[in-house]
């Protein structure tokens, strides 16, 4: 059983709705339902805090 994770970032809710209704997205959904996925779940969230780290020459 394989797993897949897809993350996307959107500028605002309107941009999400535009993609949701886009013809290419509809085709991808159809293909996914027909030949790739038996199950999927979509979660929509807002980032409230974000952390990062980048190794550079000073903190080897």
C-alpha positions, 0 to 999 in steps of 0.5 A: 500500500503506497501513500502520497502526500501533496501540499499546496499553498494558496494566496487566498480562498478565492485562488483555492476556488479558482483551482477547484473549478479549473478544467485541468484540475477536474481532469486530474481529479477524474483520472485520480478517482478512476486509476490511482486512488481508492481513497483520499482526504483533503484538509484545508488549514491555516498556518499559525506558526512556522519554523525553519532551519538552514545549514550554512558555513557558520553552523556546520 
